[in-house]
Amino acid sequence: MTVDWSRLKHAYGSASDLPRLFDQVGDPELADVAWEELWASLYHQGSVYAASFAALPVLTDIASGRKPGTCWQALGLAGRIVVEEQQLHEPGYVQVRYPAAINELHQLTQNVVMARPFEGDVDDFLYWLEHLLAFEGVPVWRRSLRRGEHPVVCPSCALSLEIDLSHKPPGTRRRDPNARIRVVGREGPILTVVRRAAPADLPPPASRLHSVAVRAGQAAVAEHLTHLFGCTTCPDCASDFSVPDQVAAFRA
């Protein structure tokens, strides 16, 4: 399919410069700068554009080796674009619009997460699991697997809470729903713990992701998933609730 890039937009305006950048990523002397420009243009601080999705077949060709360039850069950029699909499109748009590319990107991503040894840390592995879910069209968790803070609401008393999965041990604190800027180090104390789910009790897609992490030797990722799909207690009304249910409800 021929793309008229001049009719599409990316972060800096016309996407007419993309063919040049796609060629330059295959040149060892120009590749680093070209990849920086591609990331900034197609995935600018987490924002995606019409040109971002039109670039998916080209990124697939690079990731597969049919076009010169760095596989992991192309695969990673394609993954982050599809993770943010719902900024511009309904869920499942990419599977319908680019089925061959998405199927191939999915297989290549499976190869990455099963590689031994995996080249990266826990958060890198969780990024790739998010990409895997994005290529499958799975909502919510394509943007919510990584360690960090998840705003939720207590289903019993409607108190605004924050589940902090980067804290050791993971736990729940009260959250000011009106606070727009957080001061580093002033998040508030952890008041109740997050209790892990037993691996056998994990719901889909967590059960499958947990198995992938175990097979890949990613014990820390597997443990994180049992917390993310575990349960906690509201520090005000003392009611227990499911962490994934409330994370999904807040992001709905």
N, C-alpha and C positions, 0 to 999 in steps of 0.2 A: 504494500500500500504506500503510495506516494503522499507525503505530508507537506502541505504548504505552510512552513513554519512561520512565515511572515504574517499569517492570519491568526497566529496564536500568541498568547501572552505568558510570560513568566514573571518572576519577582521584579525584574528591572525593565519591563516593557516588552517590546517585540522579541519573539523567540527566534528571529532570523539568524541569530548567531549560533544556534545550537548545532547545526551541521559542522561548523568549524570546530567546535569544542569536542564533538563526537570523534572527529578525525584526530584531534590533538591528543586525546587520551591514549592513542596508540603509539605516540611518539615519546620515547623515554625522556627526551630533553624537555618536553612540554607537558607531560602527563600530570605532574603534581599540581601545577597552576590550573590546568584545564579541569581537573577533578574538583578543585576548590570552587571554580566558577560554576561548574555544573550543580554541585550541592547548593551553593548560594542561590542559584537561579531557580532550581526546581524544588528545593525543600528549604525555603528561607525561614529560619527560626521556627520550624515546625509547620509553616504554611505551604500549601501546594496550589497548583495553578493548572489551567487547561493544558499547557505545554508539558506539565509533569506527567500526565497520564498518556499523552501522545508519545512521550519518550519511552514508554515501557517496552515496546518491541525492540527498540534500538538497544536499550539496557540489557534486554534478554540476549540479544546477539553477542554483546560484549561478555556477559556473564558465562555464556556457553562456549565462548572461544571462536565463534564464527566471525567476529569482528575484533580487531586488536584493542586491547585495553586490559585493565586489571579486574579480574573476575569479582573479587570480594567487594570492590568499590561499587561496581555496577549492581551486584546483587543486593548490597546493603542499601543503596539509594532507592532501588526499586521497592524494596521492602518498606522503607519509611514512607514512600509515596502512597503505597497501598494501605498502610496502617491508617493514614489520614484521609482515606477515600470519602468519608461522610462530610468532609468540609465542602465538597462540591457535588457529590453524587449520592444516590441511594445505595444502601448496602447491596453488594452483588453486581454493581455496575461493571467493575473490571473483569469479572468472570464472564459476563455476557459480551463485553466489547472486545476483550483481548484473550479469548480462551486458550489459544495455543501458548501465548507468552506466559500466562498465569500458571498453566500446568507445568511448564518447563521451569519457571522460577520456583514453584513449590518443590519440585524434585531436587533442584540444586540446593535449596535451603535445607531440605531433609539431609542431604549429603553433608552439609556444614555442621548441623547439630549432632550428627552421628560420628563425626571425625574424631579419631583418637590419636594424639591428644588434641583437645580443642584449644585453639590459640586465642585466649582471652580470659576475662574474669567472669564472675557470677553475673554481673549486670550485662556484659556482652552476650552471654548465653541466653539471658532472658530477652534481650533485644531480638535475637534470632528466633526464639520461640514466638514472639509477637509477630514477626514476619510470617512465620509458618501459618499462624492463625489468620492473618490478614489475607494470605493467598487462598485460604480455604473459605473466606467470607464469614468467619466467626466474629460477631460483634462484641463489644465491651472489652473482652480480655485481650484483644489485639493492642489495646492501649493501656492496659492495667496490670500487667504481670510484674513489672519491675519493683524493686524494693524502694520504699518511700512512704509518703503520707497519703492516705485515702480519706477524703471527707465523706462522712455518712451521717445519717439521721437515725436516732434510736427509734425502732418501730413501735415501741410502747409509749414513750413519753415525748417523742419528737424533739429531744434535745440534739443540738448540733454537736457532732463528735468528730474526732480524727483518729484513724487507726494508723499507727506508725509502725511500719514493718521494717524500717531501717534501725529502729531502736533495739538494744539488746537488754532484756528480752523484748520482743514485740509487744505493744500494748496500746491502750486506748486512753485518750485524754479529751477534755472538753475543748470545743472550738468556738471561736467568736465568728459567727456567720457574716458579720459586717466588716471584719478585718480584711483589707485588700492587700496590705503589705506586711509581711512577717519579718520581725527583727530576729536575726540569727541568734540562736541560743535562748530565745524567749518563747518557745513553743508552748510551755506549760508542762507540768509533771505528768508522767504516765500514772494513771489511776487504777486501771485494771489490765490484766494480762490478756493476750490473745492465746487461746488454747488450740493446740495443733489437732488437725483431723488425722485419724488413722488412715494410712495409705489405702487400705481396702475400702474405706468409706468415701473416698474422694469422688465427686461427681464429674461427669464429662464437662469440659474437656480436660479438667485437672488430672484425672486418672491417667489419661494418655500422656500428657506432658510430664507427669511424675515418672512414668515408665521410661520415657525418652531420656529424662535427666539421669535416671539410675543406670540405664544402659550406656550412656555416654560418660559415666564416671563423675557426674556433677552432683555430688552429695549435698553441697550447700544449696543448690538450686532445688533439689528434691525436698529438702527440709523447708525452704522458703515457701514452696507451694502448699505444704501442709498447714502453714500459718495463714497464708492468703485465703485458703479455702477452709479455715477453721471457724472458731466461734469466740465471742468475747462477751463481756458484761457491761451494761450501761453503768457508769459511775454514779448516776443520780437515782434512777429507779430500781437498780439492781436486777434488771431483767436480762436474760441471756438472749443473744441473737446471732444469726449466721453472718459472718463477715462477707462472703461472696454475695449473698442476697442483698445486703444493704449497699455494697459497692455498686452492684449492677443497678439497683433502684436509683441511686444518686446519679448515675451516668445515663440513665434512660432518657 
